[in-house]
Amino acid sequence: MENITIEKGVVHTVPKDLKEALLSNKGLLEKWNKLTPLARNEWICWTTIVKQPETRKDHIERLSVEIA
């Protein structure tokens, strides 16, 4: 079994829905892990700060496009 690492932010850990998005796209995960911890932290904050589930889903989709 392959050991997959998902790097976290400076303060925040990666939430479950973002982890699922990263694990479903190997290229995105590789780019995510190459980001600085501060950059990952900003993406995590931007994704989790919204209140509506649909908006959060949109943020994760946009994150996927922007990082790729």
CNS distance restraints for C-alpha pairs under 8 A (distance, minus, plus):
assign (resid   6 and name CA) (resid  14 and name CA) 7.85 0.50 0.50
assign (resid   6 and name CA) (resid  19 and name CA) 7.50 0.50 0.50
assign (resid   6 and name CA) (resid  22 and name CA) 7.96 0.50 0.50
assign (resid   6 and name CA) (resid  29 and name CA) 7.19 0.50 0.50
assign (resid   6 and name CA) (resid  32 and name CA) 7.91 0.50 0.50
assign (resid   6 and name CA) (resid  33 and name CA) 6.46 0.50 0.50
assign (resid   7 and name CA) (resid  14 and name CA) 7.90 0.50 0.50
assign (resid   7 and name CA) (resid  32 and name CA) 7.50 0.50 0.50
assign (resid   7 and name CA) (resid  33 and name CA) 5.40 0.50 0.50
assign (resid   7 and name CA) (resid  37 and name CA) 7.76 0.50 0.50
assign (resid   8 and name CA) (resid  12 and name CA) 6.51 0.50 0.50
assign (resid   8 and name CA) (resid  13 and name CA) 4.95 0.50 0.50
assign (resid   8 and name CA) (resid  14 and name CA) 5.75 0.50 0.50
assign (resid   8 and name CA) (resid  37 and name CA) 6.68 0.50 0.50
assign (resid   8 and name CA) (resid  40 and name CA) 6.64 0.50 0.50
assign (resid   8 and name CA) (resid  41 and name CA) 7.15 0.50 0.50
assign (resid   9 and name CA) (resid  13 and name CA) 6.01 0.50 0.50
assign (resid   9 and name CA) (resid  14 and name CA) 7.45 0.50 0.50
assign (resid   9 and name CA) (resid  37 and name CA) 4.63 0.50 0.50
assign (resid   9 and name CA) (resid  38 and name CA) 5.99 0.50 0.50
assign (resid   9 and name CA) (resid  39 and name CA) 7.34 0.50 0.50
assign (resid   9 and name CA) (resid  40 and name CA) 4.84 0.50 0.50
assign (resid   9 and name CA) (resid  41 and name CA) 3.90 0.50 0.50
assign (resid   9 and name CA) (resid  42 and name CA) 7.69 0.50 0.50
assign (resid   9 and name CA) (resid  44 and name CA) 7.31 0.50 0.50
assign (resid  10 and name CA) (resid  37 and name CA) 5.22 0.50 0.50
assign (resid  10 and name CA) (resid  38 and name CA) 5.58 0.50 0.50
assign (resid  10 and name CA) (resid  40 and name CA) 7.63 0.50 0.50
assign (resid  10 and name CA) (resid  41 and name CA) 5.62 0.50 0.50
assign (resid  11 and name CA) (resid  41 and name CA) 6.69 0.50 0.50
assign (resid  12 and name CA) (resid  41 and name CA) 6.03 0.50 0.50
assign (resid  12 and name CA) (resid  44 and name CA) 6.99 0.50 0.50
assign (resid  12 and name CA) (resid  45 and name CA) 7.78 0.50 0.50
assign (resid  13 and name CA) (resid  44 and name CA) 7.77 0.50 0.50
assign (resid  14 and name CA) (resid  18 and name CA) 6.36 0.50 0.50
assign (resid  14 and name CA) (resid  19 and name CA) 6.18 0.50 0.50
assign (resid  14 and name CA) (resid  44 and name CA) 6.54 0.50 0.50
assign (resid  15 and name CA) (resid  19 and name CA) 6.17 0.50 0.50
assign (resid  15 and name CA) (resid  44 and name CA) 7.75 0.50 0.50
assign (resid  16 and name CA) (resid  20 and name CA) 6.25 0.50 0.50
assign (resid  17 and name CA) (resid  21 and name CA) 6.47 0.50 0.50
assign (resid  18 and name CA) (resid  22 and name CA) 6.22 0.50 0.50
assign (resid  18 and name CA) (resid  60 and name CA) 6.55 0.50 0.50
assign (resid  19 and name CA) (resid  23 and name CA) 6.03 0.50 0.50
assign (resid  20 and name CA) (resid  24 and name CA) 6.12 0.50 0.50
assign (resid  21 and name CA) (resid  25 and name CA) 6.70 0.50 0.50
assign (resid  21 and name CA) (resid  60 and name CA) 7.51 0.50 0.50
assign (resid  21 and name CA) (resid  64 and name CA) 7.84 0.50 0.50
assign (resid  22 and name CA) (resid  26 and name CA) 7.02 0.50 0.50
assign (resid  22 and name CA) (resid  28 and name CA) 6.06 0.50 0.50
assign (resid  22 and name CA) (resid  29 and name CA) 4.94 0.50 0.50
assign (resid  22 and name CA) (resid  32 and name CA) 7.86 0.50 0.50
assign (resid  23 and name CA) (resid  29 and name CA) 6.53 0.50 0.50
assign (resid  25 and name CA) (resid  29 and name CA) 6.26 0.50 0.50
assign (resid  26 and name CA) (resid  30 and name CA) 6.22 0.50 0.50
assign (resid  27 and name CA) (resid  31 and name CA) 6.36 0.50 0.50
assign (resid  27 and name CA) (resid  68 and name CA) 7.52 0.50 0.50
assign (resid  28 and name CA) (resid  32 and name CA) 5.97 0.50 0.50
assign (resid  28 and name CA) (resid  64 and name CA) 6.68 0.50 0.50
assign (resid  28 and name CA) (resid  67 and name CA) 6.92 0.50 0.50
assign (resid  28 and name CA) (resid  68 and name CA) 5.89 0.50 0.50
assign (resid  29 and name CA) (resid  33 and name CA) 6.13 0.50 0.50
assign (resid  30 and name CA) (resid  34 and name CA) 6.46 0.50 0.50
assign (resid  31 and name CA) (resid  35 and name CA) 6.55 0.50 0.50
assign (resid  31 and name CA) (resid  67 and name CA) 6.83 0.50 0.50
assign (resid  31 and name CA) (resid  68 and name CA) 7.09 0.50 0.50
assign (resid  32 and name CA) (resid  40 and name CA) 7.22 0.50 0.50
assign (resid  32 and name CA) (resid  67 and name CA) 7.16 0.50 0.50
assign (resid  35 and name CA) (resid  39 and name CA) 6.06 0.50 0.50
assign (resid  35 and name CA) (resid  40 and name CA) 6.24 0.50 0.50
assign (resid  36 and name CA) (resid  40 and name CA) 6.30 0.50 0.50
assign (resid  37 and name CA) (resid  41 and name CA) 6.07 0.50 0.50
assign (resid  38 and name CA) (resid  42 and name CA) 6.29 0.50 0.50
assign (resid  39 and name CA) (resid  43 and name CA) 6.37 0.50 0.50
assign (resid  40 and name CA) (resid  44 and name CA) 6.16 0.50 0.50
assign (resid  41 and name CA) (resid  45 and name CA) 6.16 0.50 0.50
assign (resid  42 and name CA) (resid  46 and name CA) 6.06 0.50 0.50
assign (resid  43 and name CA) (resid  47 and name CA) 6.09 0.50 0.50
assign (resid  43 and name CA) (resid  63 and name CA) 7.30 0.50 0.50
assign (resid  44 and name CA) (resid  48 and name CA) 6.12 0.50 0.50
assign (resid  45 and name CA) (resid  49 and name CA) 5.79 0.50 0.50
assign (resid  46 and name CA) (resid  50 and name CA) 7.54 0.50 0.50
assign (resid  46 and name CA) (resid  59 and name CA) 7.53 0.50 0.50
assign (resid  47 and name CA) (resid  56 and name CA) 5.89 0.50 0.50
assign (resid  47 and name CA) (resid  59 and name CA) 5.50 0.50 0.50
assign (resid  47 and name CA) (resid  60 and name CA) 6.30 0.50 0.50
assign (resid  48 and name CA) (resid  56 and name CA) 6.75 0.50 0.50
assign (resid  50 and name CA) (resid  55 and name CA) 6.58 0.50 0.50
assign (resid  50 and name CA) (resid  56 and name CA) 6.01 0.50 0.50
assign (resid  51 and name CA) (resid  55 and name CA) 7.44 0.50 0.50
assign (resid  51 and name CA) (resid  56 and name CA) 7.36 0.50 0.50
assign (resid  52 and name CA) (resid  56 and name CA) 6.33 0.50 0.50
assign (resid  53 and name CA) (resid  57 and name CA) 6.18 0.50 0.50
assign (resid  54 and name CA) (resid  58 and name CA) 6.22 0.50 0.50
assign (resid  55 and name CA) (resid  59 and name CA) 6.16 0.50 0.50
assign (resid  56 and name CA) (resid  60 and name CA) 6.30 0.50 0.50
assign (resid  57 and name CA) (resid  61 and name CA) 6.28 0.50 0.50
assign (resid  58 and name CA) (resid  62 and name CA) 6.11 0.50 0.50
assign (resid  59 and name CA) (resid  63 and name CA) 5.99 0.50 0.50
assign (resid  60 and name CA) (resid  64 and name CA) 6.22 0.50 0.50
assign (resid  61 and name CA) (resid  65 and name CA) 6.49 0.50 0.50
assign (resid  62 and name CA) (resid  66 and name CA) 6.00 0.50 0.50
assign (resid  63 and name CA) (resid  67 and name CA) 5.98 0.50 0.50
assign (resid  64 and name CA) (resid  68 and name CA) 6.06 0.50 0.50
